[in-house]
């Protein structure tokens, strides 16, 4: 995976608190949207937040591990990419839960399964980016979701290759989809170019001071 680019952008504790409040609100909104979409009892929880070096933000997976991912391009006042990823076995379970099948039914993702995962990515990304847009008072637009099934290293490098200027900083949010019977963990990551990440951190500092 690509790791030799630009020094990570530092973030203060006050800015971190702004992010925590934002993602908790976004997770609650995503929960309501998923429940309406699937008619299923599911809550989106945040179990870990990292802002900093990409190597620290990324989940602890081998580069060769197979993952299912949903990525969306971010445009508007800031540019970057959003990525939601699951180890492939958890993606299979996620689809079984969403589509109300017996867990273990899915061993290979169908087009319906891929569509379901894309919609989850769309809802989650939309909720978090709306929260970011409202907090920072900036315009953010996300593209339609794209599905990918590949090795973890290839997926991350593919996303990084789309960022205009590579950065070693990212915002990583470990999310837990809490169904009645079990919890499925995924990782949601926002990648920004260097200029964008600096601008986001600067605006977060201003918001934190105002609060």
trRosetta pair geometry for C-beta under 8 A, 3 or more apart (Angstrom, degrees):
i j d omega theta_ij theta_ji phi_ij phi_ji
1 58 7.8 34 151 -71 170 174
1 63 6.0 -151 -31 -112 96 114
1 153 4.8 -127 -61 -141 88 86
1 156 5.2 1 -132 89 121 129
1 157 5.6 -146 -131 -59 62 94
1 160 7.8 107 -172 4 86 148
2 5 6.9 48 153 -39 104 113
2 156 7.8 -157 31 123 82 96
2 157 5.5 116 -8 -118 99 85
2 160 5.1 -157 54 109 130 155
2 161 7.8 136 -10 -60 150 74
2 166 6.5 -90 141 -145 136 143
3 54 6.7 -150 -119 73 78 117
3 55 5.8 43 -131 -60 127 111
3 168 6.8 64 -164 -117 60 102
5 166 3.8 -120 -124 114 150 111
5 167 6.0 -134 108 -107 135 10
5 168 5.3 175 61 -45 94 85
6 165 7.4 38 -25 148 144 101
6 166 6.6 158 -2 101 98 72
6 167 5.2 -48 54 -124 117 57
6 168 5.6 -160 68 3 56 90
6 169 7.7 -58 90 0 97 92
6 194 5.0 -24 95 -92 171 124
7 168 6.7 -59 -160 44 8 125
8 52 5.1 35 180 -170 144 66
8 53 4.6 -76 -72 -72 143 65
8 54 8.0 -160 -96 -12 104 64
8 167 7.9 96 -111 169 50 89
8 168 5.0 -83 -69 99 75 101
8 169 4.5 124 -145 -76 69 92
9 52 7.9 -145 64 -119 57 45
9 167 7.5 -13 -15 -171 105 127
9 169 4.4 -1 20 -81 88 171
9 194 7.8 152 -52 -149 115 64
9 197 4.7 -178 -1 137 151 115
9 198 5.9 -153 -115 -82 136 60
9 201 5.3 -152 154 -28 128 152
10 52 7.8 23 -111 -110 44 89
10 201 7.6 104 80 -162 46 152
11 15 4.9 -114 -175 85 93 131
11 16 5.9 115 128 -60 114 84
11 19 7.9 16 169 -16 148 140
11 51 4.9 -9 23 114 150 136
11 52 7.4 -118 16 -68 106 77
11 201 5.5 -124 -97 -130 85 109
11 204 7.0 -6 -144 91 106 147
12 15 4.7 98 57 8 79 100
12 16 6.9 -134 101 -7 45 88
12 205 6.4 81 20 -105 126 93
12 208 7.0 -164 80 81 120 168
13 16 5.3 -50 -149 33 36 118
13 17 6.7 41 151 -23 65 99
14 17 5.7 -48 -154 29 34 112
14 18 7.0 38 147 -19 62 100
14 205 7.3 78 86 -130 111 58
14 208 3.8 113 138 175 106 139
14 209 7.4 72 135 -59 150 54
15 18 5.5 -49 -155 31 40 115
15 19 6.6 40 148 -18 67 102
15 201 6.6 32 -169 -153 164 68
15 204 4.0 71 -145 134 108 118
15 205 5.5 -39 -72 -74 118 58
15 207 7.8 92 -119 62 73 95
15 208 5.1 -94 -75 -37 54 144
16 19 5.6 -53 -152 35 35 112
16 20 6.4 39 150 -22 67 103
16 49 7.7 135 -162 117 94 131
16 51 6.8 -151 -104 25 89 135
17 20 5.5 -48 -146 33 35 114
17 21 6.5 35 155 -17 64 103
17 208 6.9 105 59 -124 98 110
18 21 6.0 -56 -152 36 30 109
18 22 6.3 31 150 -21 64 110
18 135 6.5 130 171 -172 107 137
18 204 5.5 174 74 -160 142 90
18 207 5.4 101 -136 103 153 118
18 208 5.1 -107 -36 -77 128 88
18 211 7.0 154 -92 19 102 149
19 22 5.5 -58 -148 37 32 114
19 23 6.2 21 160 -14 69 107
19 49 6.8 150 120 -177 118 143
19 51 6.8 125 25 -49 177 139
19 171 7.3 -145 -150 -142 140 128
19 204 6.9 0 -51 -139 93 136
20 23 6.2 -58 -142 39 27 101
20 24 6.3 28 158 -20 63 108
20 49 6.5 -137 -93 9 80 169
21 24 6.0 -57 -148 35 28 111
21 25 6.5 25 156 -15 62 108
22 25 6.0 -63 -156 38 28 108
22 26 6.2 25 151 -18 66 111
22 128 7.8 78 140 -151 99 65
22 131 4.4 132 -175 154 90 120
22 132 6.5 78 174 -76 144 55
22 135 5.2 -44 -98 -44 126 151
23 26 5.2 -51 -141 40 38 115
23 27 6.1 45 156 -26 68 101
23 46 5.5 80 133 -81 118 159
23 49 6.7 162 44 -99 161 128
23 128 6.5 11 -117 -122 77 96
23 131 6.9 152 -79 104 36 159
23 173 5.9 -165 -146 -120 145 142
24 27 5.7 -49 -146 31 30 113
24 28 6.7 31 153 -18 61 103
24 46 6.5 -102 -86 20 62 133
25 28 5.8 -54 -154 33 33 112
25 29 6.6 31 150 -16 65 105
25 131 5.7 147 84 -117 106 126
26 29 5.7 -55 -150 38 34 111
26 30 6.2 36 152 -20 68 106
26 127 4.2 127 -169 141 84 94
26 128 4.5 81 176 -89 157 52
26 130 7.1 151 -114 62 99 87
26 131 4.1 -85 -66 -20 109 145
27 30 5.6 -52 -145 37 32 112
27 31 6.4 40 152 -27 63 102
27 44 4.5 -146 -163 106 82 101
27 45 6.4 75 178 -115 143 20
27 46 5.4 -119 -62 -32 151 99
27 127 7.3 127 -67 132 22 141
27 175 7.2 -176 -115 -129 109 106
28 31 5.6 -48 -152 28 32 116
28 32 6.8 29 153 -16 62 102
28 44 7.7 -139 -63 63 20 96
29 32 5.9 -55 -153 35 34 109
29 33 6.4 31 152 -17 66 108
29 127 4.5 170 89 -137 111 114
29 130 7.5 -87 106 70 163 132
29 131 7.6 -179 23 -55 140 108
30 33 5.7 -57 -147 39 33 111
30 34 6.2 32 157 -19 68 107
30 44 4.5 -12 93 23 115 159
30 123 5.5 117 -142 140 83 97
30 124 5.1 47 -133 -104 142 58
30 127 4.1 -107 -60 1 90 165
30 128 7.7 8 -52 -36 128 77
31 34 6.0 -59 -147 37 27 108
31 35 6.3 26 156 -19 63 109
31 42 6.7 -157 -145 108 74 69
31 43 4.8 8 -129 -137 130 53
31 44 4.7 -142 -66 18 81 86
32 35 5.8 -56 -148 35 29 112
32 36 6.5 27 155 -17 64 106
33 36 5.9 -57 -151 37 31 109
33 37 6.2 28 154 -19 66 110
33 123 4.7 -178 110 -152 134 121
33 127 6.9 -149 11 -64 140 119
34 37 5.6 -57 -143 38 32 111
34 38 5.9 -5 171 11 69 114
34 40 7.3 -57 145 65 88 98
34 42 5.2 -73 120 83 127 122
34 44 6.8 119 7 -38 142 109
34 120 7.0 39 -108 -119 113 79
34 123 5.9 139 -65 124 80 162
34 177 7.8 -131 175 -139 169 108
35 38 6.8 -71 -131 52 21 86
35 39 7.4 60 175 -104 56 18
35 40 6.5 -130 -126 67 54 53
35 41 6.9 27 -120 -111 104 31
35 42 6.1 -168 -76 47 74 78
36 39 7.7 11 -167 -66 21 55
37 119 6.6 175 -178 150 153 131
37 123 7.0 -107 -15 -70 151 147
38 42 6.8 28 63 10 139 131
38 98 5.4 -103 -120 -158 141 73
38 100 8.0 157 177 -36 100 96
40 97 7.2 117 179 154 151 79
40 98 6.7 -143 13 -135 164 43
40 100 6.8 -155 -93 -65 117 96
40 179 7.1 -34 159 -126 114 99
41 179 6.7 103 91 -155 76 58
41 180 4.9 55 82 -48 126 104
42 97 7.5 107 -91 146 124 119
42 98 7.9 1 -53 -97 158 69
42 177 5.8 -9 -169 -176 114 90
42 178 6.6 147 -159 74 56 51
42 179 5.3 -22 -101 -91 85 67
43 177 7.7 155 76 -159 41 43
43 178 4.4 -18 60 59 92 110
44 124 7.0 173 -133 -107 153 98
44 175 5.8 -19 -167 -169 93 116
44 176 7.4 145 -159 75 45 49
44 177 6.1 -19 -101 -102 67 63
44 178 7.6 -167 -77 16 17 84
45 175 6.9 144 77 -161 45 62
45 176 4.4 -20 64 61 99 101
45 178 5.7 46 -5 -21 115 120
46 49 6.5 25 167 -56 121 98
46 173 5.9 -54 -135 -170 106 103
46 174 7.1 109 -164 75 59 59
46 175 6.1 -37 -100 -104 57 66
46 176 7.7 -165 -75 17 10 83
47 174 4.9 -64 68 104 90 108
47 175 7.2 145 12 -121 87 14
47 176 5.1 68 -29 -23 121 116
47 185 7.2 -48 30 -125 146 110
48 172 7.7 -17 115 118 97 96
48 173 7.3 159 86 -158 61 38
48 174 3.7 32 47 29 101 124
49 171 7.9 -20 -165 -171 85 82
49 172 7.3 154 -158 88 40 62
49 173 5.7 -2 -108 -109 72 72
49 174 7.6 -123 -60 22 38 77
50 56 5.8 -154 -177 125 138 93
50 57 4.5 -175 103 -110 122 67
50 171 7.6 162 88 -157 56 39
50 172 4.3 -3 60 59 100 107
50 173 8.0 -159 30 -69 66 36
51 57 7.4 41 -107 -93 18 117
51 169 7.5 22 176 -170 69 96
51 170 7.7 -140 -139 98 50 38
51 171 5.2 -5 -105 -109 85 72
51 172 7.5 -170 -74 25 40 69
52 56 5.4 -11 90 65 112 133
52 57 6.4 172 63 -51 66 99
52 169 6.2 -73 -165 -129 21 80
52 170 7.9 -27 67 49 30 56
53 56 4.4 81 69 9 96 103
53 57 6.7 -171 91 -10 47 89
53 168 5.4 -22 -136 153 69 101
53 169 6.8 -50 -89 -93 27 53
54 57 5.5 -60 -140 40 33 111
54 58 6.0 37 163 -28 70 104
54 160 7.9 40 -142 -93 161 127
54 167 7.5 135 -45 108 116 69
54 168 5.2 -115 2 -162 99 52
54 169 6.9 -97 -46 -57 76 6
54 170 5.0 68 -101 2 76 118
54 191 7.8 33 -109 -112 115 99
55 58 6.4 -46 -141 26 24 110
55 168 7.6 -16 -4 -165 87 98
57 170 4.6 -157 78 75 166 103
57 171 7.1 175 -140 173 141 5
57 172 3.4 159 -172 -18 92 131
57 189 6.4 109 143 -126 116 111
58 61 7.6 -98 153 31 100 89
58 156 6.6 9 -117 -110 135 148
58 170 7.9 57 -52 61 73 143
58 172 6.8 -137 -63 -99 27 148
58 187 7.7 67 -157 162 47 155
58 189 7.1 8 -98 -92 62 150
59 85 7.3 -140 16 84 132 118
59 172 7.8 -179 -46 -169 65 134
59 174 7.3 111 -91 -99 100 103
59 187 4.5 -121 -40 -59 122 156
61 65 4.5 -103 177 45 105 147
61 67 6.9 48 161 -60 166 125
61 87 6.8 -175 -114 -82 131 99
61 152 4.6 -178 111 -103 128 170
62 65 4.5 118 61 -31 82 97
62 152 6.8 129 88 37 46 133
63 151 6.4 39 149 155 61 115
63 152 5.8 -136 -146 76 30 95
63 153 3.2 29 -162 -47 93 128
64 151 5.2 -47 -143 -144 37 126
64 152 7.3 -2 47 30 11 91
64 153 6.9 -6 -56 7 39 117
65 87 6.3 -52 162 -121 122 95
65 151 6.7 114 63 -153 34 70
65 152 4.7 23 65 -14 89 123
66 87 7.4 80 85 -161 62 65
66 88 4.5 -10 113 -20 103 133
66 149 7.2 17 -174 180 98 79
66 150 7.3 -142 -139 134 68 15
66 151 6.2 -55 -91 -95 51 51
66 152 7.6 -134 -91 -33 5 76
67 85 4.9 14 167 -172 135 111
67 86 6.4 157 -160 79 84 37
67 87 5.7 -64 -105 -104 77 35
67 88 6.1 -142 -113 -46 21 74
67 91 7.6 122 -171 -31 52 130
67 149 7.6 -158 95 -141 43 49
67 150 7.1 -19 57 69 75 52
67 151 7.4 63 16 -173 85 19
67 152 4.8 79 -8 -84 127 77
67 155 5.9 -80 71 2 118 155
68 85 7.1 157 82 -151 44 62
68 86 5.3 -12 59 61 92 92
68 88 5.5 105 -25 -109 92 64
68 91 3.6 66 34 -96 138 165
68 109 6.5 111 -108 -46 141 157
68 117 6.2 -62 144 -159 125 166
68 147 7.4 -20 -172 -166 88 93
68 148 7.5 160 -160 87 45 52
68 149 5.3 -11 -108 -102 71 82
69 83 5.9 -16 -167 -166 119 95
69 84 6.6 154 -155 81 64 50
69 85 4.3 -19 -100 -99 93 84
69 86 7.6 179 -79 22 50 60
69 147 7.3 146 85 -160 52 47
69 148 4.6 -14 64 63 100 97
69 149 7.5 179 23 -76 71 37
69 150 7.6 -44 19 36 115 86
69 155 4.9 125 -2 -157 155 142
70 83 7.4 153 79 -154 48 48
70 84 4.7 -5 55 57 97 102
70 85 7.8 -167 24 -73 59 47
70 117 5.7 -168 -53 140 122 91
70 118 5.4 164 -124 -110 124 51
70 120 7.1 159 6 76 160 83
70 121 2.9 -121 110 -57 146 161
70 122 7.6 -91 163 -33 140 62
70 125 7.9 -128 117 -28 111 126
70 145 4.9 -6 -174 -171 107 122
70 146 7.0 151 -157 73 56 42
70 147 5.9 -25 -100 -100 72 60
70 148 7.6 177 -81 21 26 76
71 81 5.9 -2 -171 -179 107 112
71 82 6.7 161 -153 84 56 53
71 83 4.8 -11 -102 -101 88 76
71 84 7.7 -168 -74 24 44 63
71 121 7.7 -55 -33 -176 17 148
71 145 7.2 137 68 -155 30 69
71 146 5.3 -27 64 62 82 97
71 148 6.5 16 2 0 110 121
71 155 7.9 -179 -45 -173 127 95
71 159 5.7 -151 -128 -97 145 111
72 81 7.0 156 80 -159 43 64
72 82 4.7 -8 57 56 94 103
72 121 6.7 166 -29 147 111 110
72 122 7.2 121 -72 -100 140 59
72 125 5.0 94 32 174 147 170
72 142 4.6 21 153 -175 131 109
72 143 5.3 179 -165 58 74 76
72 144 7.4 -147 -123 105 93 17
72 145 5.2 -50 -74 -99 99 64
72 146 7.2 160 -81 14 47 78
73 79 8.0 -12 177 -161 88 81
73 80 8.0 173 -160 96 54 33
73 81 5.8 -38 -109 -104 51 77
73 142 7.0 149 78 -156 45 57
73 143 4.1 35 48 3 92 130
73 162 7.1 -104 -103 152 103 140
74 78 6.7 -10 134 102 118 83
74 79 6.0 157 96 -152 80 35
74 80 4.5 -1 54 60 124 71
74 81 6.3 -155 7 -79 91 21
74 82 6.0 91 -46 -23 111 94
74 129 6.8 -165 -119 -118 114 135
74 140 6.2 -26 -163 -163 102 97
74 141 7.3 139 -160 75 51 48
74 142 5.7 -27 -99 -100 64 72
74 143 7.8 -109 -58 -2 27 84
74 190 7.6 32 -25 -149 154 95
74 192 7.9 -51 70 -95 138 81
75 79 5.6 13 -113 -108 53 84
75 140 7.9 137 77 -160 36 50
75 141 4.9 -30 72 69 84 100
75 142 7.8 157 24 -92 70 24
75 143 7.3 71 -1 -47 106 90
76 79 7.6 169 45 -72 53 62
76 133 7.9 -17 120 -108 163 115
76 138 7.0 121 131 146 117 91
76 139 4.2 -143 -169 115 118 82
76 140 4.6 -159 50 -111 153 26
76 141 4.5 140 -52 7 107 84
77 138 4.0 -116 63 -175 149 108
77 139 4.9 116 -19 51 101 74
77 140 6.8 -65 37 -67 87 61
78 138 6.4 52 -10 136 100 147
78 140 6.5 -17 47 -100 92 94
78 192 6.4 -27 170 -131 117 124
78 196 4.5 109 -159 -148 98 108
78 199 6.4 -167 -98 84 110 128
78 200 6.4 54 -115 -64 159 100
79 163 8.0 148 123 -139 93 67
79 164 6.7 46 103 -5 134 119
79 192 7.3 122 86 -142 48 77
79 193 6.5 15 84 7 94 115
79 196 5.8 -129 52 -76 61 145
80 163 6.2 11 -134 -114 64 102
80 190 6.3 58 120 177 141 80
80 191 5.2 -176 -176 94 105 57
80 192 3.8 -61 -85 -97 140 59
80 193 6.5 -148 -89 -6 83 68
80 196 5.7 -163 -51 111 108 159
81 159 4.9 -165 107 -165 153 100
81 162 5.7 81 -55 84 139 123
81 163 6.3 -104 2 -67 108 89
81 190 7.7 169 88 -153 44 47
81 191 4.8 -2 57 57 87 108
82 121 7.8 150 116 -178 108 97
82 125 4.6 122 116 -127 155 117
82 128 7.6 150 -133 74 140 127
82 129 7.1 -87 -58 -56 149 118
82 142 6.7 -25 19 -127 132 124
82 188 7.2 -6 -174 -172 96 88
82 189 7.2 162 -156 85 50 50
82 190 5.4 -18 -104 -103 77 70
82 191 7.6 -169 -79 22 29 73
83 155 7.3 129 -156 152 136 107
83 156 7.7 118 146 -104 175 62
83 159 5.4 -44 -63 -93 134 162
83 187 8.0 2 111 108 91 87
83 188 7.3 165 87 -152 50 44
83 189 4.8 -11 60 59 98 96
83 191 7.0 34 -2 -8 111 109
84 120 7.1 -147 126 112 159 94
84 121 4.4 -160 35 -112 135 93
84 124 5.9 92 -85 74 144 142
84 125 7.0 -113 -32 -51 116 97
84 186 5.9 23 -175 155 89 132
84 187 7.3 164 -151 84 47 47
84 188 5.0 -10 -100 -102 79 77
84 189 7.9 177 -76 20 35 67
85 152 7.4 94 176 -125 150 85
85 155 6.6 120 -104 124 133 153
85 186 6.5 166 81 -167 38 89
85 187 5.2 -17 59 60 88 95
85 189 7.6 -1 7 8 106 109
86 90 4.4 -130 -178 91 108 104
86 91 4.1 144 89 -63 126 81
86 94 6.1 -91 -113 -11 172 142
86 117 7.8 -114 18 -137 128 125
86 184 7.4 -1 -130 165 131 107
86 185 7.9 146 -125 96 86 52
86 186 4.7 -51 -79 -109 87 97
86 187 7.8 166 -77 19 43 73
87 90 4.9 77 62 13 82 106
87 91 7.1 -150 92 -11 37 87
88 91 5.3 -49 -146 32 37 117
88 92 6.6 43 153 -23 65 99
88 109 8.0 -113 -157 -27 92 116
88 149 7.2 70 -106 -149 111 97
89 92 5.7 -45 -154 29 35 115
89 93 6.8 33 148 -15 63 102
90 93 5.4 -49 -147 38 40 111
90 94 6.1 49 150 -27 67 102
90 184 5.5 142 -171 -160 98 95
90 185 6.6 -62 -151 58 155 64
90 186 7.0 -179 126 -77 133 75
91 94 5.4 -49 -146 32 32 117
91 95 6.6 32 155 -18 63 102
91 109 6.6 -32 130 -74 118 129
91 113 7.9 90 152 163 94 116
91 117 6.4 9 -155 -100 102 142
92 95 6.0 -57 -154 34 30 108
92 96 6.6 29 150 -18 64 105
92 106 4.2 -170 -161 101 87 108
92 107 6.6 33 -137 -99 145 23
92 109 6.9 -123 -91 -68 72 82
92 113 7.9 -7 -119 -159 51 146
93 96 5.5 -54 -150 36 36 113
93 97 6.3 35 153 -18 68 105
93 103 5.6 22 -135 -144 86 103
93 106 7.6 -155 -61 56 27 114
93 182 7.5 -66 170 96 130 141
93 184 5.6 -177 102 -103 111 122
94 97 5.9 -58 -151 37 29 110
94 98 6.2 25 155 -17 66 110
94 117 6.9 79 105 -97 129 93
94 120 7.3 -43 165 -30 129 172
94 177 6.6 73 -124 57 99 152
94 184 4.8 154 -83 157 84 162
94 186 7.5 40 -82 -58 147 121
95 98 5.7 -54 -140 39 31 110
95 99 5.9 3 169 6 67 115
95 101 7.7 0 123 34 75 123
95 106 5.2 53 80 -35 121 171
95 109 6.6 159 -36 -120 162 88
95 113 4.1 5 -135 -139 150 100
95 116 5.6 119 -124 75 82 139
95 117 6.7 -47 -76 -51 97 96
96 99 6.6 -71 -136 53 20 91
96 101 4.4 -94 -146 72 73 97
96 102 6.7 -56 -167 91 122 27
96 103 4.8 130 116 -105 149 51
96 104 7.1 65 -102 15 166 34
96 105 5.3 140 -113 39 114 100
96 106 5.3 -143 -56 6 95 110
97 100 7.6 21 -179 -74 27 37
97 103 7.0 22 -60 -85 77 97
97 177 7.5 142 96 122 151 124
97 179 4.9 -115 -159 -66 132 159
97 181 7.6 -154 -117 52 105 108
97 182 7.3 -120 -89 60 133 100
97 184 6.5 -147 12 -21 152 138
98 116 5.0 141 109 177 147 134
98 120 7.2 -96 -94 -60 148 123
99 112 7.2 73 -99 137 148 117
99 113 7.4 -79 -18 -96 143 70
99 116 6.3 -84 -52 -86 103 161
101 105 4.3 -83 149 36 126 153
101 106 6.9 102 84 -31 145 94
102 105 5.1 111 68 -44 76 109
103 181 7.6 -148 -27 109 134 140
103 182 7.4 47 -79 17 158 146
106 109 6.7 41 -177 -89 121 52
106 110 7.8 -112 -129 -2 104 90
106 113 6.3 117 -134 -100 142 146
109 113 4.2 -134 -156 94 79 135
109 114 5.5 97 151 -56 119 81
109 117 7.6 -21 -149 -8 138 137
109 149 6.8 -167 42 -85 137 144
110 113 4.8 105 48 4 67 101
110 114 7.1 -128 99 -2 39 86
111 114 5.6 -51 -146 37 35 112
111 115 6.3 39 153 -22 65 105
112 115 5.6 -54 -149 36 30 114
112 116 6.5 34 151 -22 64 104
113 116 5.6 -53 -151 32 32 113
113 117 6.5 28 153 -15 66 105
114 117 5.8 -55 -149 38 32 109
114 118 6.3 35 152 -21 65 105
114 147 4.7 40 -168 -144 106 172
115 118 5.6 -52 -147 35 31 113
115 119 6.5 32 153 -20 64 104
116 119 5.8 -55 -152 34 31 110
116 120 6.6 34 149 -19 64 102
117 120 5.5 -49 -150 33 37 114
117 121 6.4 37 151 -17 66 103
117 147 6.4 91 86 -116 114 112
118 121 5.6 -54 -150 38 33 113
118 122 6.2 38 150 -24 66 106
118 145 4.2 162 -162 96 88 131
118 146 7.7 88 -121 -28 112 1
118 147 5.4 -75 -69 -60 105 102
119 122 5.3 -49 -145 35 34 116
119 123 6.3 34 155 -18 65 103
119 145 7.6 -151 -63 33 26 149
120 123 5.9 -56 -148 37 29 108
120 124 6.1 22 157 -14 65 111
120 177 7.9 -26 -153 -90 134 146
121 124 5.9 -58 -139 42 28 106
121 125 5.7 23 164 -14 66 114
121 145 4.7 121 91 -130 121 144
122 125 6.1 -57 -138 42 21 106
122 126 5.9 23 160 -20 60 113
122 142 7.9 163 -139 111 66 134
122 144 7.7 -19 -101 -153 119 52
122 145 4.8 -104 -63 -27 89 127
123 126 5.9 -59 -144 38 23 111
123 127 6.3 23 158 -20 62 108
124 127 5.9 -57 -150 34 27 110
124 128 6.5 16 158 -10 64 109
124 175 7.0 -86 -143 -35 137 177
124 188 6.0 -130 148 -101 131 141
125 128 6.1 -62 -146 42 29 104
125 129 5.9 18 162 -11 68 115
125 142 5.6 137 136 -143 122 166
125 145 7.3 157 21 -86 143 105
125 188 7.6 -169 -79 -152 68 118
126 129 6.1 -61 -136 44 24 103
126 130 6.0 28 162 -23 63 110
126 142 6.5 -126 -85 37 67 143
127 130 6.0 -56 -146 34 24 111
127 131 6.6 24 154 -17 60 107
128 131 5.7 -55 -153 36 32 113
128 132 6.4 31 151 -18 66 105
128 173 7.4 -165 -114 24 146 158
128 188 6.9 160 -29 149 161 144
128 190 7.5 -145 131 -58 135 125
129 132 5.4 -49 -143 37 37 113
129 133 6.0 42 154 -22 67 104
129 140 4.8 -143 177 121 105 139
129 142 5.7 150 31 -43 169 121
130 133 5.6 -52 -144 37 30 113
130 134 6.2 28 156 -17 64 107
130 140 7.7 -146 -80 69 34 118
131 134 5.9 -56 -145 38 28 108
131 135 6.2 24 159 -16 64 111
132 135 6.0 -58 -144 39 27 108
132 136 6.0 -2 168 7 66 115
132 138 7.9 -39 134 56 82 104
132 140 6.3 42 89 -17 107 162
132 200 7.9 -22 -167 -140 119 114
133 136 6.6 -71 -136 51 20 90
133 137 7.7 71 167 -99 53 10
133 138 5.8 -113 -137 72 63 64
133 139 6.7 34 -143 -129 115 19
133 140 4.3 -128 -77 20 111 109
134 137 7.3 17 -172 -72 26 50
135 204 7.9 24 134 -108 121 72
135 207 5.9 41 168 -141 89 164
136 200 7.0 -58 -102 -136 156 67
136 203 4.6 57 -143 134 105 139
136 204 7.1 -43 -91 -67 104 62
136 207 6.7 -88 -97 -45 56 137
138 203 7.2 -21 -31 -150 126 172
143 146 7.8 5 108 -22 117 98
148 155 5.6 147 111 -118 136 101
148 158 7.2 177 -137 77 164 155
150 154 4.5 -91 145 85 127 124
150 155 5.1 156 70 -57 107 87
150 158 7.6 73 65 -11 156 142
151 154 4.5 83 63 9 88 108
151 155 7.0 -160 88 -10 42 86
152 155 5.9 -57 -149 33 30 111
152 156 6.5 22 159 -13 66 107
153 156 6.1 -58 -147 39 30 106
153 157 6.1 24 159 -13 66 112
154 157 5.9 -58 -142 43 28 108
154 158 6.1 35 156 -27 63 108
155 158 5.7 -56 -151 32 27 115
155 159 6.7 22 154 -14 62 104
156 159 5.9 -57 -152 36 33 107
156 160 6.2 29 153 -16 67 109
157 160 5.6 -54 -141 41 33 111
157 161 6.1 41 156 -28 65 105
158 161 5.8 -53 -150 29 27 115
158 162 7.2 24 151 -19 58 104
159 162 5.9 -60 -162 29 37 110
159 163 7.3 40 146 -27 66 98
159 191 5.9 130 142 20 115 154
160 163 5.7 -46 -156 19 44 113
160 166 6.0 42 179 -124 101 98
160 191 6.6 -123 -92 -163 63 156
163 166 6.0 109 86 -96 114 46
163 167 6.8 -88 142 11 150 89
163 191 5.6 -101 -68 138 136 115
163 192 7.2 131 -139 172 125 15
163 193 5.1 171 176 -73 98 77
164 193 4.8 -17 56 -86 88 147
165 193 4.2 82 50 -160 83 109
165 194 4.9 -61 109 12 125 99
165 195 6.8 78 42 -1 138 90
166 193 7.6 -24 -38 -127 9 70
166 194 7.8 30 85 -37 34 97
167 170 7.2 143 98 -57 107 72
167 191 7.3 163 55 -169 106 80
167 192 6.4 -2 30 88 152 60
167 193 5.9 148 -27 -159 115 27
167 194 4.8 164 -88 -71 106 64
167 197 5.5 133 -159 -7 166 145
169 192 7.4 -31 94 59 94 90
169 194 7.9 98 33 -112 111 58
169 197 4.9 116 86 -168 127 158
170 189 5.6 12 159 -172 132 102
170 190 6.3 167 -170 80 81 53
170 191 5.1 -30 -115 -98 112 63
170 192 7.4 156 -113 18 60 70
171 189 7.0 155 83 -156 53 53
171 190 4.3 2 56 51 104 107
172 187 6.6 -17 -165 -171 99 102
172 188 7.5 147 -159 83 49 50
172 189 4.9 -11 -106 -106 75 86
172 190 7.9 -149 -69 26 37 65
173 187 7.5 148 79 -162 47 54
173 188 4.6 -21 67 68 99 100
173 189 7.4 -175 24 -77 67 41
174 185 6.6 -4 -179 -168 97 106
174 186 7.7 167 -158 88 56 39
174 187 5.6 -30 -107 -106 65 73
174 188 7.8 177 -89 24 16 73
175 185 7.2 155 86 -154 47 57
175 186 5.3 -16 66 66 95 86
175 187 7.3 165 21 -100 79 20
175 188 5.4 41 -12 -6 121 113
176 183 5.1 -5 -175 -174 109 115
176 184 7.3 148 -160 73 58 38
176 185 5.3 -27 -102 -99 74 72
176 186 7.9 166 -89 23 29 67
177 183 6.9 152 75 -160 48 58
177 184 4.6 -17 58 62 105 93
177 185 7.7 -165 18 -78 73 23
177 186 6.8 36 -14 2 105 109
178 183 5.1 -16 -105 -107 66 90
179 182 5.6 11 61 56 105 59
179 183 7.1 -173 27 -84 70 36
179 184 7.1 39 -5 -3 108 99
192 196 3.8 -127 -180 99 113 118
192 197 4.3 153 87 -61 118 79
192 200 6.4 146 10 -7 175 138
193 196 4.8 87 54 12 77 108
193 197 6.9 -148 89 -9 34 90
194 197 6.0 -60 -147 35 26 108
194 198 6.4 24 158 -17 64 107
195 198 5.9 -57 -151 37 30 111
195 199 6.3 29 153 -19 65 108
196 199 5.7 -57 -149 37 31 111
196 200 6.3 33 154 -21 67 105
197 200 5.7 -50 -146 34 32 112
197 201 6.4 29 156 -16 64 106
198 201 5.9 -58 -149 38 29 108
198 202 6.2 31 154 -21 65 108
199 202 5.7 -54 -146 36 30 113
199 203 6.4 25 157 -15 65 107
200 203 6.0 -60 -149 39 28 106
200 204 6.3 32 152 -22 64 107
201 204 5.5 -52 -147 35 32 115
201 205 6.6 37 153 -23 63 101
202 205 5.8 -53 -156 30 32 113
202 206 6.8 30 149 -17 63 104
203 206 5.5 -51 -151 35 38 113
203 207 6.4 39 151 -19 68 103
204 207 5.7 -53 -147 37 33 111
204 208 6.2 35 153 -21 66 106
205 208 5.7 -53 -146 36 30 113
205 209 6.4 31 155 -19 63 105
206 209 5.8 -54 -149 35 30 110
206 210 6.4 29 153 -19 64 107
207 210 5.7 -58 -149 36 32 111
207 211 6.4 24 155 -16 66 108
208 211 6.0 -60 -148 38 30 106
